[in-house]
Amino acid sequence: MISSISAWGSRRSSVRAIEVASLSAGMTTDSVCRGVGWGIGLSISLSQVSTERSILAVFAPSRIPRNGKSGGPRVRRILLRRIAVEWCTPATEALRADFMNDAPPTARTPELVSIIIPVHNGLPDLDEQLNGLAEQDYSGPFEVLISDNGSTDGLRAHIANHPVRERLTVRYIDSSATPGAPFARNNAAAVAAGDFLVFIDQDDRVYPHWLGALVRAAAEYDAVGGAIESDTLNDRASATWRPVPAPAEGFATHWLPFANGNNTAYWRTAFEKIGGYDEALITGGDDVDISWRVQQAGLSFGHAPDALIAYRLRTEWRAAWRQCVGYGYGYAEVCVKHRPLGCPRIPMRAALTSLVVAVLCHPLNPFTRRLVPPGLWIMHTAGLVGRLRANLRYRTYTG
């Protein structure tokens, strides 16, 4: 099943009518709890719930067993269900329904698929991604472009002698002129031979049916995003840090939906029409930005739940903190960029709520440390720090 997120077009008035404090309809518990640092695209998080509802849900005595042995996961699920109900409003449900009802363009099939991987010191994880690409059951032709964004780990020689070249058409692209994944993606796209451009990351692994599902979905849309799961490449504890939406769900923000940057594709005509990725967004948010621009340009945007990728989390806490601070800052930059087009500011109350949650759910707090994994707390708090830093410069919050 392919779900469609339609064009922006004449819906500007509808988007401006959207309540600032809302989620796109259909978000589930996992979607809400992805934390402020999920993906490059920073989706809605615990920071955007009402103070009263979130604190009540955390500390509701009737939900916590007296013996203290088995209440953690259950209480957390109750908390997140309450948050999800709090944020699914009629305004966003109507907007989402409007998005889903547009007719897609005429079906088409690519002559050649170009799979672009921006890489910066990505060894050895890149090998697993390449092996996954070599196992695709897609019957059409495709090429793989390794876009080297200044690696110092011998990537060029590694690719030149890689055994996967016997099964794949692999091209090495020097994209070291400007740091950042957006430049690496754009630079490789400019020299790619395909009429259908697919973007994935260096440290994940595609499922064997991934490309076929993505191409089938794109037959009816100008751009399409796939699904991700975090169980295969991560241990169980790490996977609880950043729960991901179910494959049937798309990714949401406080305004318009987006496709996660590690699993997205565009017909070349659509990619060139919107100007590719914004190379100024090097800390994060570039996938949110390009997804929003697709919709604003009147192009159709689909979601392919069967185009599945195993996502690798950063499990080292300092690296995860830096990443999510960047995500928070980058998301704020994207919101400022799109403010003239109707992107609403996030209420200041959301930041204060996020701060309260961060303090109360600190890993050293004996009352909540069983309810909130330390990694989830890091994602939440780091994203808040990034957004607050951006607020000092851009005034991204209001009220």
C-alpha positions in Angstrom: 0.0 0.0 0.0 1.3 3.4 -0.9 0.2 6.5 0.9 0.2 9.8 -0.8 1.2 13.2 0.5 0.0 15.5 -2.1 1.2 18.8 -3.5 1.2 22.1 -1.7 -0.4 24.0 -4.5 -3.6 25.8 -3.5 -3.5 24.5 0.1 -1.6 27.4 1.5 -4.7 28.8 3.2 -5.4 25.4 4.8 -1.8 25.1 6.1 -2.0 28.6 7.6 -5.1 27.5 9.4 -3.3 24.6 11.0 -3.0 24.9 14.8 0.5 25.4 15.8 0.2 22.9 18.6 -0.7 19.9 16.5 0.6 16.7 14.8 -0.3 15.3 11.5 -3.2 12.9 11.9 -2.4 9.2 12.2 0.7 9.5 14.4 1.1 6.7 16.8 2.8 6.2 20.2 6.2 5.5 18.5 5.9 8.5 16.2 5.4 10.9 19.2 8.2 9.3 21.2 10.9 9.5 18.5 12.5 12.3 20.5 13.6 15.6 19.2 16.5 14.1 17.4 14.9 11.5 15.1 16.4 11.3 11.7 17.9 14.4 10.1 14.4 15.7 10.0 13.6 16.2 13.7 10.0 15.1 14.1 7.6 16.1 16.8 8.6 15.2 20.3 7.9 15.2 24.0 8.9 18.9 23.9 5.6 19.8 22.2 3.1 18.4 24.7 1.2 20.3 27.3 3.0 20.5 30.7 -0.1 19.4 32.6 -0.7 16.3 30.5 2.9 15.2 30.3 3.7 15.5 34.0 0.4 13.9 35.0 1.1 11.0 32.7 4.6 10.4 34.0 3.6 10.5 37.7 0.0 9.2 37.7 0.1 7.0 40.9 -2.7 4.7 39.6 -0.5 3.6 36.7 2.6 2.7 38.7 2.7 -0.7 40.4 3.4 -0.5 44.1 6.1 -3.2 43.9 8.0 -1.2 41.3 8.9 -4.2 39.2 7.0 -4.0 36.0 5.5 -0.6 35.5 8.1 1.2 33.4 7.2 0.3 29.9 3.5 0.3 30.6 3.6 3.8 32.2 5.7 5.0 29.3 3.1 3.7 26.8 0.3 5.4 28.7 2.2 8.6 28.8 2.8 8.5 25.0 -0.8 7.6 24.3 -2.0 10.6 26.2 0.4 12.8 24.4 -0.7 11.5 21.0 -4.4 12.1 21.8 -3.4 15.6 23.0 -1.8 16.5 19.7 -4.1 15.0 17.1 -6.5 17.8 16.4 -9.4 18.1 13.9 -7.4 20.8 12.0 -4.5 18.5 11.3 -6.8 15.6 10.5 -8.6 17.6 7.9 -5.2 18.8 6.4 -3.8 15.3 6.2 -7.0 14.0 4.5 -6.7 16.8 2.0 -3.1 15.7 1.3 -4.2 12.1 0.8 -6.9 12.7 -1.7 -5.0 14.2 -4.6 -4.7 12.2 -7.8 -1.1 11.1 -8.6 0.6 11.8 -12.0 0.8 9.3 -14.8 2.6 6.0 -14.0 6.2 5.7 -15.3 9.2 3.4 -15.1 12.8 4.6 -14.8 15.3 3.8 -17.6 18.1 3.9 -15.1 18.2 4.3 -11.3 21.1 6.2 -9.7 21.6 5.4 -6.0 23.6 8.1 -4.3 25.4 7.5 -1.0 27.1 10.6 0.6 30.1 9.2 2.6 32.5 10.7 5.1 34.8 8.2 6.9 32.1 5.6 6.5 34.1 2.4 6.7 33.5 -0.3 7.6 29.7 0.3 7.8 29.6 1.2 4.1 30.5 -2.4 3.2 27.3 -3.7 4.8 25.2 -1.2 2.8 27.0 -2.2 -0.4 26.4 -5.8 0.2 22.7 -5.0 0.8 22.6 -3.3 -2.6 24.2 -6.3 -4.3 21.4 -8.5 -3.0 18.5 -6.4 -4.5 15.8 -8.4 -6.3 15.0 -5.4 -8.5 15.3 -6.5 -12.2 15.9 -3.1 -13.8 19.3 -1.4 -14.3 20.8 0.7 -11.5 24.2 2.3 -10.6 25.6 3.2 -7.2 27.5 6.5 -6.7 29.8 6.8 -3.7 30.0 10.6 -3.1 33.1 11.1 -1.0 32.7 14.1 1.2 36.3 14.4 2.3 37.0 11.0 3.8 40.4 10.3 5.3 40.0 6.5 5.8 41.2 5.4 2.4 37.7 5.3 0.8 38.8 5.8 -2.8 41.2 2.8 -2.8 38.8 0.7 -0.8 36.0 1.2 -3.4 38.4 0.7 -6.4 39.3 -2.8 -5.1 35.9 -3.7 -3.6 34.7 -7.2 -4.6 31.1 -5.9 -4.8 32.1 -4.3 -8.1 31.7 -7.7 -9.7 28.0 -7.5 -8.9 27.3 -3.8 -9.0 28.0 -0.8 -11.2 29.8 1.4 -8.6 31.1 4.9 -9.4 33.4 7.0 -7.1 32.6 10.7 -7.0 35.0 13.2 -5.4 32.7 15.6 -3.4 35.3 17.0 -1.1 35.0 20.6 -2.2 32.4 21.6 0.3 31.7 19.8 3.6 28.2 18.5 4.3 25.9 15.7 3.0 23.7 18.1 1.0 26.6 19.1 -1.2 27.7 15.5 -1.6 24.2 14.5 -2.7 23.8 17.4 -5.1 27.3 16.9 -6.6 26.7 13.2 -7.3 23.2 13.9 -8.6 24.7 16.3 -11.2 26.8 13.6 -12.7 24.5 10.7 -12.2 23.3 8.9 -15.4 19.9 7.9 -14.1 16.5 9.6 -14.6 15.5 8.4 -11.1 17.6 9.6 -8.2 17.7 7.6 -4.9 19.4 8.8 -1.7 20.5 6.6 1.2 23.1 6.8 3.9 26.5 5.1 4.4 25.8 3.2 7.7 22.4 1.5 7.1 21.4 -1.6 5.2 18.7 -1.9 2.5 16.4 -4.9 2.5 16.5 -7.1 -0.7 13.1 -5.9 -1.9 13.8 -2.2 -1.0 14.6 -0.8 -4.5 11.8 -2.6 -6.3 9.3 -1.3 -3.8 10.6 2.2 -4.1 10.5 2.2 -7.9 6.9 0.8 -7.9 5.8 3.6 -5.6 7.6 6.2 -7.6 5.7 5.1 -10.7 2.8 7.3 -9.5 4.6 10.1 -7.7 7.2 12.8 -8.3 9.0 12.0 -5.1 8.7 9.1 -2.6 10.1 8.1 0.8 10.6 4.7 2.2 10.3 3.2 5.7 13.0 2.3 8.3 13.4 0.0 11.3 15.9 0.1 14.1 15.9 -3.5 15.4 18.2 -5.3 12.9 21.4 -3.2 13.3 21.1 -2.2 16.9 20.9 -3.9 20.3 17.6 -3.9 22.1 18.6 -1.2 24.6 19.8 1.2 21.9 16.6 0.7 19.9 14.5 2.1 22.8 16.4 5.3 22.6 14.7 6.4 19.4 11.6 4.4 18.5 10.7 4.7 14.9 7.3 4.8 13.2 5.8 1.7 11.8 6.5 1.1 8.1 2.9 2.0 7.2 3.4 5.5 8.7 5.2 8.4 7.2 7.3 11.0 9.1 5.7 14.1 10.6 6.8 17.5 11.8 4.8 20.2 13.5 3.9 21.5 10.0 4.1 19.3 6.8 5.2 15.7 6.5 8.6 14.7 5.1 10.6 11.8 3.9 13.6 10.7 6.0 16.9 11.6 4.3 18.3 8.0 4.4 15.5 6.6 2.3 14.1 9.0 -0.3 13.9 9.3 -4.1 13.1 11.8 -6.7 12.5 11.8 -10.4 15.3 13.9 -11.9 12.9 16.4 -13.4 11.4 17.0 -9.9 14.8 17.2 -8.2 16.0 19.8 -10.7 12.8 21.7 -10.5 13.2 22.3 -6.8 16.9 22.9 -7.0 18.1 19.9 -5.1 19.2 20.0 -1.4 20.0 23.2 0.4 23.7 23.1 0.9 23.6 25.6 3.7 21.8 23.1 6.0 24.8 21.1 7.1 23.8 20.3 10.7 20.5 18.7 9.8 17.0 19.4 8.5 18.0 19.2 4.8 15.6 16.3 4.3 12.7 18.2 5.9 13.5 21.3 3.8 13.5 19.5 0.5 10.4 17.5 1.4 8.5 20.7 2.2 9.8 22.3 -1.1 8.5 19.4 -3.1 5.0 20.0 -1.7 5.2 23.7 -2.1 6.2 23.3 -5.7 3.0 21.5 -6.5 4.7 18.0 -6.8 3.2 14.8 -5.5 4.9 13.0 -2.6 4.3 9.3 -1.8 5.3 7.0 1.0 6.3 3.4 0.3 6.1 1.2 3.4 7.6 -1.8 1.7 10.8 0.1 0.7 12.4 -0.8 4.0 15.9 0.0 5.3 17.6 -1.1 8.5 18.7 2.1 10.3 21.8 2.2 12.4 21.7 4.3 15.5 24.6 6.2 17.1 25.1 4.4 20.4 28.1 6.5 21.7 26.4 9.1 23.9 28.6 12.0 23.1 28.2 11.4 19.3 24.4 11.0 19.8 24.3 14.3 21.8 26.3 16.2 19.1 24.1 14.7 16.3 20.8 15.7 18.0 21.9 19.2 19.0 22.6 19.6 15.3 19.2 18.2 14.4 17.5 20.6 16.7 19.4 23.6 15.4 18.9 22.5 11.8 15.2 22.0 12.2 14.9 25.5 13.6 16.7 26.9 10.6 14.3 25.1 8.3 11.3 26.5 10.1 12.7 30.0 9.8 13.4 29.5 6.1 9.8 28.4 5.5 8.1 30.9 7.8 7.2 33.3 4.9 5.4 30.4 3.2 3.3 29.7 6.3 5.4 27.5 8.6 4.1 28.4 12.1 6.3 29.2 15.0 6.5 26.7 17.8 4.9 28.1 21.0 7.4 29.1 23.7 5.3 26.9 26.0 6.6 23.9 24.1 10.2 24.8 25.0 9.3 25.3 28.7 7.4 22.0 28.7 10.4 20.3 27.2 12.7 21.8 29.8 10.4 20.6 32.6 10.3 17.1 31.1 14.1 17.1 30.8 14.6 18.1 34.4 12.1 15.7 35.8 13.2 12.7 33.7 16.9 13.1 34.3 18.6 9.7 34.4 19.7 10.5 38.0 16.1 10.9 39.1 15.3 7.6 40.9 11.5 8.1 40.3 11.7 8.3 36.5 14.9 6.6 35.4 13.1 3.3 34.9 10.5 5.0 32.8 12.7 6.9 30.4 15.9 5.3 29.0 19.0 7.4 29.3 19.4 7.4 25.5 15.9 8.8 25.0 16.6 11.5 27.5 19.8 12.4 25.6 17.9 12.7 22.3 15.2 14.8 23.9 17.5 17.1 25.8 20.1 17.5 23.0 17.4 18.5 20.5 16.0 21.0 23.0 19.5 22.5 23.4 19.8 22.8 19.6 16.5 24.5 19.2 17.1 26.9 22.1 20.5 27.9 20.5 18.7 28.6 17.3 16.1 30.6 19.1 18.7 33.0 20.3 19.6 33.7 16.7 16.3 33.3 14.8 13.5 33.6 17.4 11.9 30.3 16.4 9.6 30.2 19.3 6.6 32.5 19.9 4.3 33.4 22.8 
